[in-house]
Amino acid sequence: MASIVNRNGNIYVVYKLKDNFGNSKQVWESGFESKEAAQDRIDNLKVLLKQGKVVIPNNVTLEQYYPLWLEKKAPKWSPKNYSTYQSHFANHIIPYLGYMQMQKIRTKDIEKLFEILSRTLKSTYIGGVRVRPLESDNSIPPEKKKYLSQYTIRGVDTALRTFFNDAVDEKLLAESPMPKDKPQYEKVEKAIWDDETMAYALSLLEEDNKQLLHLAIHMAFVGALRGGEVTGILINCVDLKNSRVAIRTILQRITKEALKKTRREAISFVFPNVVEDKKVKSCLVLKVPKTKKSVRDMFLTAPLVKEIQQRLDQIQQDKKRLGNQYNDYGLLFCLENGNPIEPALITKWFEAWQKERKENFPELDFHGLRHSGTTSFVAKSHGDYKSVQGITGHSTMEMIEHYTHGQDSARKRLVDRFEESFYNQNHNTFQKNMNPLLAALVEKAKEDATTRTLLLELSNDNPDMQKALLTAILNGS
């Protein structure tokens, strides 16, 4: 199996291995100070061979192996997965580990990478090209520095684990150098807007005549929709008579390379680029949602039905005004000429509007509207989380994939409760939400001074409660 060879005063362990193509390769290992040390290596080789952990030594670097690996994985991936892995390697992995030989990468090198990424500013690398210093940029005020998100670092970890596990399967590595434990992350509470904030924001959008943005935000909240689900709604999926919108497609930007090399069965339409330029490396597509649960019907509230009808009327006016210059892709959310609005653009509109308004809103990105809507439905669901999942399309809850007519009815009732609660708000939230016990105490306070004193003490930090209690006292006097 292996032998010890003494040549020119050097001791070698010589053995043969088969590569991935079945070809026999002779391996010479050196660096042994004695025959005993060489024999120990042979004994160790016997164990490793049984475990399948002996590989042919080579000098292949990570950057050399990466394109071969990517080419092999591409047919199994969606275009979005391809683009994501490609971005992680180009911007977060190859700049730091690309030059290293695969078989010399150790766990400490991976740990060092994640330590660097944890203090790396966003967009340090774009398309594999460094555009800002690796360390902290002193030109940016500390409060405005935005570092790589935990989501991005988790993505890098997943990409590397997949990459090295495949290298082990290909007999390029004996074992993966990835740390046993994944990088530690702090749980960050996601920002949301409560019902009162959302209702106020919608009223301000109406004042500002931001009709399209108003509709997008309204639908994202009521339907707990992702950005791509909002901008990917097709007019032929809108059923105003039955107050429904079928969520069947999402709008997404992917690289043209990914579109060519990956499976395309999920892609239903590829939008032409507005400007035909070879330098443009990406395109917008309509595709089916990622999971089965994301394919769902959104029940519409009465105000949404009215607003969507106004939007459809506006589209007809745009078609009539522009004639052949209107690009009719059948989109509910589109520019005046019919061209698609990608999720990143509508996110910019939303964030810009928040800055323009300078209201005391919690800072929220467009995806936060989905979290806000989900939170609102959960609060109103009385524990009916199956219906909530039917509305939001979340795939993490253990629920059945196909909903019966009865469950559809339950979801419709939930939307009705949402409509009644959300659109009929008044500013006297205390009186509206007062529970029966508190109502009884207020009634008792009309006759009992001790109760009045107690309730006033409890309401020191609640102006609404103070107002309600004072009203009760005056009515009882």
C-alpha positions as CSV (number, residue, x, y, z in Angstrom):
1,M,0.0,0.0,0.0
2,A,2.8,2.4,0.9
3,S,6.6,2.1,1.2
4,I,9.5,4.0,2.7
5,V,12.1,5.2,0.2
6,N,15.5,6.6,1.2
7,R,16.9,8.8,-1.6
8,N,19.8,11.2,-1.5
9,G,19.7,11.1,2.3
10,N,16.0,12.1,2.4
11,I,13.2,9.8,3.7
12,Y,10.0,9.5,1.7
13,V,6.7,7.8,2.1
14,V,5.5,6.7,-1.3
15,Y,2.0,5.4,-2.1
16,K,-0.6,5.5,-4.9
17,L,-4.1,7.0,-5.0
18,K,-6.8,7.2,-7.6
19,D,-8.1,10.6,-8.7
20,N,-11.7,11.4,-9.5
21,F,-11.3,10.0,-13.0
22,G,-9.9,6.6,-11.8
23,N,-6.4,7.4,-12.8
24,S,-3.6,6.2,-10.5
25,K,-1.4,8.9,-9.1
26,Q,1.9,8.3,-7.2
27,V,2.3,10.4,-4.1
28,W,5.7,11.2,-2.5
29,E,5.6,12.7,1.0
30,S,8.8,14.1,2.5
31,G,9.9,15.7,5.7
32,F,10.5,12.6,7.9
33,E,13.4,12.7,10.2
34,S,13.6,8.9,10.7
35,K,12.2,5.6,9.4
36,E,10.2,5.3,12.6
37,A,8.4,8.6,11.8
38,A,7.8,7.5,8.2
39,Q,6.4,4.2,9.5
40,D,4.0,6.1,11.8
41,R,2.8,8.0,8.8
42,I,2.1,4.7,6.9
43,D,0.2,3.4,9.9
44,N,-1.8,6.6,10.0
45,L,-2.5,6.4,6.2
46,K,-4.0,3.0,6.6
47,V,-6.6,4.4,9.1
48,L,-7.3,7.5,6.9
49,L,-7.7,5.4,3.8
50,K,-10.4,3.3,5.5
51,Q,-12.2,6.6,6.5
52,G,-11.8,8.0,3.0
53,K,-9.8,10.9,4.2
54,V,-6.7,10.6,2.1
55,V,-6.5,13.0,-0.9
56,I,-3.9,13.6,-3.5
57,P,-1.8,16.6,-2.5
58,N,-2.1,19.6,-4.8
59,N,-1.5,23.4,-5.0
60,V,-5.0,24.4,-6.2
61,T,-6.0,27.7,-4.7
62,L,-9.5,28.6,-3.6
63,E,-9.8,31.1,-6.5
64,Q,-8.8,28.5,-9.0
65,Y,-11.3,25.9,-7.7
66,Y,-14.2,28.3,-7.3
67,P,-15.2,28.7,-11.0
68,L,-15.1,25.0,-11.5
69,W,-17.3,24.5,-8.5
70,L,-19.7,27.3,-9.5
71,E,-20.1,25.8,-13.0
72,K,-21.0,22.4,-11.6
73,K,-23.5,23.7,-9.0
74,A,-25.2,26.2,-11.4
75,P,-27.7,23.7,-13.0
76,K,-29.0,22.8,-9.5
77,W,-29.6,26.4,-8.5
78,S,-32.1,29.1,-9.2
79,P,-30.8,32.3,-10.8
80,K,-31.1,34.2,-7.5
81,N,-29.1,31.5,-5.6
82,Y,-26.4,31.7,-8.3
83,S,-26.2,35.5,-8.0
84,T,-26.1,35.3,-4.2
85,Y,-23.3,32.8,-4.1
86,Q,-21.4,34.6,-6.8
87,S,-21.7,37.9,-4.8
88,H,-20.5,36.3,-1.6
89,F,-17.4,34.8,-3.2
90,A,-16.5,37.9,-5.3
91,N,-17.0,40.4,-2.5
92,H,-16.5,38.6,0.8
93,I,-14.4,35.4,0.3
94,I,-12.0,35.6,-2.6
95,P,-10.5,39.0,-1.6
96,Y,-9.3,37.4,1.7
97,L,-8.9,33.6,1.0
98,G,-8.7,33.4,-2.8
99,Y,-4.9,33.3,-3.0
100,M,-4.6,30.4,-0.4
101,Q,-4.1,26.8,-1.4
102,M,-7.2,24.9,-0.6
103,Q,-5.4,22.2,1.4
104,K,-3.6,24.8,3.5
105,I,-6.7,26.7,4.6
106,R,-7.2,26.0,8.3
107,T,-10.0,26.7,10.8
108,K,-8.1,29.7,12.2
109,D,-8.2,31.3,8.7
110,I,-11.9,31.0,8.5
111,E,-12.3,32.5,12.0
112,K,-10.1,35.4,11.0
113,L,-12.2,36.0,7.9
114,F,-15.4,36.3,10.0
115,E,-13.6,38.6,12.4
116,I,-12.7,40.9,9.5
117,L,-16.2,40.8,8.0
118,S,-17.7,41.8,11.3
119,R,-16.0,45.1,11.1
120,T,-16.2,45.6,7.3
121,L,-18.4,48.4,6.0
122,K,-21.1,47.7,3.5
123,S,-20.0,47.9,-0.2
124,T,-16.3,47.6,0.6
125,Y,-16.2,45.4,-2.5
126,I,-18.5,45.7,-5.4
127,G,-18.3,43.1,-8.2
128,G,-15.1,41.9,-6.6
129,V,-13.4,45.3,-6.8
130,R,-12.5,47.1,-3.6
131,V,-14.1,50.6,-3.6
132,R,-13.4,51.6,0.0
133,P,-10.8,50.8,2.7
134,L,-11.1,47.5,4.5
135,E,-10.8,49.1,7.9
136,S,-13.0,51.8,9.3
137,D,-13.4,54.7,7.0
138,N,-12.7,57.9,9.0
139,S,-14.5,60.0,6.4
140,I,-17.8,58.6,7.6
141,P,-19.2,59.8,11.0
142,P,-19.5,56.8,13.4
143,E,-23.2,57.1,13.7
144,K,-23.6,56.8,9.9
145,K,-21.4,53.8,9.5
146,K,-23.2,50.7,8.2
147,Y,-21.4,47.4,8.5
148,L,-22.1,44.1,6.8
149,S,-25.4,42.8,8.2
150,Q,-25.7,39.6,10.2
151,Y,-27.8,38.3,7.3
152,T,-24.8,38.8,4.9
153,I,-22.3,37.1,7.3
154,R,-24.7,34.1,7.7
155,G,-24.8,33.9,3.9
156,V,-21.0,33.8,3.7
157,D,-20.9,31.1,6.3
158,T,-23.5,29.0,4.4
159,A,-21.6,29.5,1.1
160,L,-18.3,28.4,2.6
161,R,-19.8,25.4,4.3
162,T,-21.4,24.3,1.0
163,F,-18.1,25.0,-0.9
164,F,-15.8,23.1,1.4
165,N,-18.2,20.1,1.9
166,D,-18.3,19.7,-1.9
167,A,-14.5,19.9,-2.0
168,V,-14.4,17.0,0.5
169,D,-16.9,15.0,-1.6
170,E,-14.6,15.7,-4.7
171,K,-11.6,14.3,-2.7
172,L,-9.9,17.6,-3.1
173,L,-9.8,18.0,0.7
174,A,-9.6,15.4,3.5
175,E,-12.0,17.4,5.7
176,S,-13.7,20.8,5.8
177,P,-11.8,23.6,7.6
178,M,-15.0,25.2,8.7
179,P,-15.4,25.8,12.5
180,K,-17.8,23.5,14.2
181,D,-19.9,26.4,15.5
182,K,-21.4,28.9,13.2
183,P,-20.6,32.6,13.8
184,Q,-22.5,34.0,16.8
185,Y,-25.1,36.7,16.0
186,E,-27.0,39.1,18.2
187,K,-30.7,38.8,17.8
188,V,-31.8,42.2,16.4
189,E,-35.4,43.1,17.0
190,K,-37.0,44.0,13.7
191,A,-38.5,47.5,13.5
192,I,-42.2,47.6,12.8
193,W,-44.9,50.3,12.7
194,D,-48.0,49.7,14.8
195,D,-51.5,50.2,13.5
196,E,-51.7,53.8,14.7
197,T,-48.4,54.7,13.1
198,M,-49.3,53.0,9.9
199,A,-52.7,54.7,9.6
200,Y,-51.1,58.0,10.2
201,A,-48.4,57.4,7.6
202,L,-51.1,56.4,5.0
203,S,-53.0,59.6,5.8
204,L,-49.8,61.6,5.2
205,L,-49.1,59.8,1.9
206,E,-52.6,60.8,0.8
207,E,-52.0,64.4,1.7
208,D,-48.7,64.3,-0.3
209,N,-50.6,62.8,-3.3
210,K,-48.2,59.9,-3.3
211,Q,-50.8,57.6,-4.9
212,L,-48.6,54.8,-6.2
213,L,-46.4,54.7,-3.1
214,H,-49.6,54.8,-0.9
215,L,-51.0,51.8,-2.7
216,A,-47.7,49.9,-2.5
217,I,-47.4,50.5,1.2
218,H,-51.1,49.8,1.9
219,M,-50.9,46.5,0.1
220,A,-47.6,45.4,1.6
221,F,-49.1,46.0,5.1
222,V,-52.5,44.5,4.6
223,G,-51.2,41.5,2.7
224,A,-47.9,41.2,4.6
225,L,-46.3,41.2,1.1
226,R,-42.6,41.1,0.2
227,G,-41.4,43.9,-2.0
228,G,-41.1,41.6,-5.1
229,E,-44.6,40.3,-4.4
230,V,-46.0,43.8,-4.5
231,T,-44.2,44.9,-7.7
232,G,-44.9,41.6,-9.3
233,I,-48.7,41.7,-9.1
234,L,-50.3,41.1,-12.5
235,I,-53.5,42.9,-13.4
236,N,-55.1,39.6,-14.6
237,C,-54.6,38.3,-11.0
238,V,-56.7,41.1,-9.5
239,D,-60.3,40.1,-8.8
240,L,-62.0,43.1,-7.3
241,K,-65.5,41.6,-7.6
242,N,-64.4,38.9,-5.0
243,S,-62.0,41.2,-3.2
244,R,-58.9,39.1,-4.0
245,V,-55.5,39.3,-5.5
246,A,-53.7,36.1,-6.5
247,I,-50.0,36.3,-5.5
248,R,-48.5,34.1,-8.3
249,T,-45.4,36.0,-9.4
250,I,-42.6,38.1,-7.9
251,L,-40.4,40.7,-9.6
252,Q,-36.7,40.1,-9.1
253,R,-33.4,41.4,-10.5
254,I,-30.8,38.8,-11.4
255,T,-27.6,38.7,-13.4
256,K,-27.7,37.7,-17.0
257,E,-24.9,35.2,-16.3
258,A,-27.1,33.5,-13.7
259,L,-30.0,33.4,-16.2
260,K,-27.9,31.6,-18.8
261,K,-26.3,29.0,-16.5
262,T,-29.1,28.1,-14.1
263,R,-32.4,26.3,-14.3
264,R,-35.1,28.6,-15.8
265,E,-38.3,26.7,-15.1
266,A,-39.3,29.2,-12.4
267,I,-38.8,32.2,-14.7
268,S,-42.0,33.2,-16.4
269,F,-40.9,36.4,-18.2
270,V,-37.7,38.3,-18.8
271,F,-38.0,42.1,-19.2
272,P,-36.0,43.7,-21.9
273,N,-33.4,46.2,-20.7
274,V,-34.5,49.8,-21.1
275,V,-31.1,50.6,-22.7
276,E,-29.4,47.9,-24.7
277,D,-25.9,48.1,-23.4
278,K,-23.4,45.2,-23.1
279,K,-22.2,46.7,-19.8
280,V,-25.6,46.1,-18.2
281,K,-25.0,42.7,-16.5
282,S,-28.5,42.2,-14.9
283,C,-32.1,42.1,-15.9
284,L,-35.6,42.1,-14.3
285,V,-37.6,38.9,-14.4
286,L,-41.0,37.6,-13.3
287,K,-40.7,34.3,-11.5
288,V,-42.9,32.0,-9.4
289,P,-42.5,32.5,-5.6
290,K,-39.8,30.5,-3.8
291,T,-42.1,28.3,-1.8
292,K,-45.5,26.8,-2.2
293,K,-46.9,28.7,0.8
294,S,-45.9,31.9,-0.9
295,V,-48.4,31.2,-3.7
296,R,-51.6,32.5,-2.1
297,D,-54.6,34.7,-2.4
298,M,-54.6,38.0,-0.7
299,F,-58.0,39.1,0.6
300,L,-58.6,42.8,0.0
301,T,-60.2,45.3,2.4
302,A,-62.9,47.6,1.1
303,P,-60.5,50.7,1.0
304,L,-58.0,48.6,-0.9
305,V,-60.6,47.6,-3.5
306,K,-61.4,51.2,-4.1
307,E,-57.8,52.2,-4.3
308,I,-56.9,49.4,-6.7
309,Q,-59.8,50.4,-9.0
310,Q,-58.5,54.0,-9.1
311,R,-55.0,52.6,-10.0
312,L,-56.6,50.5,-12.8
313,D,-58.4,53.6,-14.1
314,Q,-55.0,55.5,-14.0
315,I,-53.3,52.8,-16.1
316,Q,-56.1,53.0,-18.7
317,Q,-55.6,56.8,-18.9
318,D,-51.8,56.3,-19.3
319,K,-52.4,53.7,-22.1
320,K,-54.7,56.1,-23.9
321,R,-52.3,59.1,-23.5
322,L,-49.1,57.2,-24.6
323,G,-50.6,54.9,-27.2
324,N,-47.8,52.8,-28.7
325,Q,-45.2,54.3,-26.4
326,Y,-46.9,52.4,-23.5
327,N,-45.2,49.1,-22.7
328,D,-48.0,46.9,-21.6
329,Y,-46.6,44.1,-19.4
330,G,-49.8,43.7,-17.5
331,L,-48.3,45.0,-14.2
332,L,-50.4,46.7,-11.5
333,F,-47.3,48.6,-10.3
334,C,-45.5,50.2,-13.1
335,L,-44.1,53.5,-14.3
336,E,-46.2,55.8,-16.4
337,N,-45.0,54.1,-19.6
338,G,-45.8,50.6,-18.2
339,N,-42.2,49.6,-17.4
340,P,-41.7,47.6,-14.2
341,I,-40.8,49.1,-10.9
342,E,-38.1,47.0,-9.3
343,P,-38.3,46.4,-5.5
344,A,-35.1,48.4,-4.9
345,L,-36.7,51.5,-6.5
346,I,-39.9,51.4,-4.5
347,T,-37.8,50.9,-1.3
348,K,-35.8,54.1,-2.2
349,W,-39.1,55.9,-2.7
350,F,-40.3,54.8,0.7
351,E,-37.1,55.7,2.5
352,A,-36.9,59.1,0.7
353,W,-40.5,59.9,1.7
354,Q,-39.7,59.2,5.3
355,K,-36.8,61.6,5.2
356,E,-38.8,64.3,3.4
357,R,-41.6,64.1,6.0
358,K,-39.3,64.2,9.0
359,E,-41.9,62.6,11.2
360,N,-41.0,60.8,14.4
361,F,-41.5,57.4,12.7
362,P,-39.3,54.5,13.7
363,E,-37.0,54.1,10.7
364,L,-38.4,51.3,8.5
365,D,-37.4,49.7,5.2
366,F,-40.0,48.4,2.8
367,H,-39.7,44.8,4.0
368,G,-40.5,46.1,7.5
369,L,-44.1,46.7,6.2
370,R,-44.4,42.9,5.9
371,H,-43.3,42.4,9.5
372,S,-45.7,45.2,10.6
373,G,-48.6,43.6,8.8
374,T,-47.8,40.1,10.2
375,T,-47.5,41.5,13.7
376,S,-50.9,43.2,13.3
377,F,-52.6,40.1,12.1
378,V,-51.1,37.9,14.9
379,A,-52.4,40.4,17.5
380,K,-55.9,40.2,16.0
381,S,-56.0,36.4,15.3
382,H,-57.0,35.1,18.7
383,G,-54.4,32.3,18.2
384,D,-55.6,31.4,14.7
385,Y,-52.0,31.2,13.4
386,K,-53.0,29.0,10.5
387,S,-55.1,31.7,9.0
388,V,-52.3,34.2,9.6
389,Q,-49.8,32.0,7.7
390,G,-52.4,31.7,4.9
391,I,-52.3,35.5,4.6
392,T,-48.6,36.0,5.0
393,G,-47.2,33.0,3.1
394,H,-44.6,32.3,5.7
395,S,-43.0,28.8,5.3
396,T,-41.7,28.3,8.8
397,M,-44.9,27.4,10.6
398,E,-45.9,23.7,10.5
399,M,-49.2,24.0,8.6
400,I,-51.0,22.3,5.8
401,E,-50.1,23.4,2.3
402,H,-53.6,23.4,0.8
403,Y,-56.4,25.3,2.4
404,T,-60.0,24.1,2.5
405,H,-63.0,26.4,1.8
406,G,-63.6,26.6,5.5
407,Q,-60.1,27.8,6.2
408,D,-60.5,30.4,3.4
409,S,-63.6,31.6,5.3
410,A,-61.6,31.9,8.5
411,R,-58.9,33.9,6.7
412,K,-61.6,36.2,5.2
413,R,-63.1,36.7,8.7
414,L,-59.6,37.6,10.0
415,V,-59.2,40.2,7.2
416,D,-62.6,41.6,8.0
417,R,-61.6,41.9,11.7
418,F,-58.5,43.6,10.6
419,E,-60.4,46.1,8.4
420,E,-62.8,46.9,11.2
421,S,-60.0,47.5,13.7
422,F,-57.6,49.3,11.4
423,Y,-59.7,51.7,9.4
424,N,-62.1,52.7,12.3
425,Q,-59.4,53.9,14.7
426,N,-59.9,57.0,16.7
427,H,-57.4,58.9,18.8
428,N,-59.2,58.0,22.1
429,T,-57.4,54.6,22.1
430,F,-57.9,54.2,25.9
431,Q,-61.7,54.3,25.8
432,K,-61.8,52.1,22.6
433,N,-59.6,49.4,24.0
434,M,-60.6,49.5,27.7
435,N,-61.2,46.0,29.0
436,P,-64.4,45.1,31.0
437,L,-62.7,45.1,34.4
438,L,-61.2,48.6,33.9
439,A,-64.6,49.8,32.6
440,A,-66.2,48.6,35.8
441,L,-63.6,50.4,37.9
442,V,-64.3,53.6,36.0
443,E,-68.0,53.2,36.6
444,K,-67.3,52.6,40.3
445,A,-65.1,55.7,40.4
446,K,-68.2,57.8,39.7
447,E,-69.4,57.0,43.2
448,D,-66.3,56.1,45.1
449,A,-63.6,58.7,45.9
450,T,-61.0,56.1,46.9
451,T,-61.3,54.3,43.6
452,R,-61.0,57.6,41.7
453,T,-57.8,58.4,43.6
454,L,-56.3,55.0,42.9
455,L,-57.1,55.1,39.2
456,L,-55.7,58.6,38.8
457,E,-52.4,57.4,40.4
458,L,-52.3,54.5,38.0
459,S,-52.9,56.8,35.0
460,N,-50.1,59.2,35.7
461,D,-48.2,58.3,32.5
462,N,-51.2,57.7,30.3
463,P,-52.9,61.0,29.1
464,D,-55.7,59.1,27.3
465,M,-56.5,57.2,30.5
466,Q,-56.4,60.5,32.5
467,K,-58.9,62.1,30.1
468,A,-61.3,59.1,30.3
469,L,-61.2,59.0,34.0
470,L,-61.7,62.8,34.4
471,T,-64.7,62.5,32.1
472,A,-66.1,59.7,34.2
473,I,-65.6,61.8,37.4
474,L,-67.3,64.8,35.9
475,N,-70.2,62.7,34.6
476,G,-70.6,61.2,38.1
477,S,-70.5,64.6,39.9
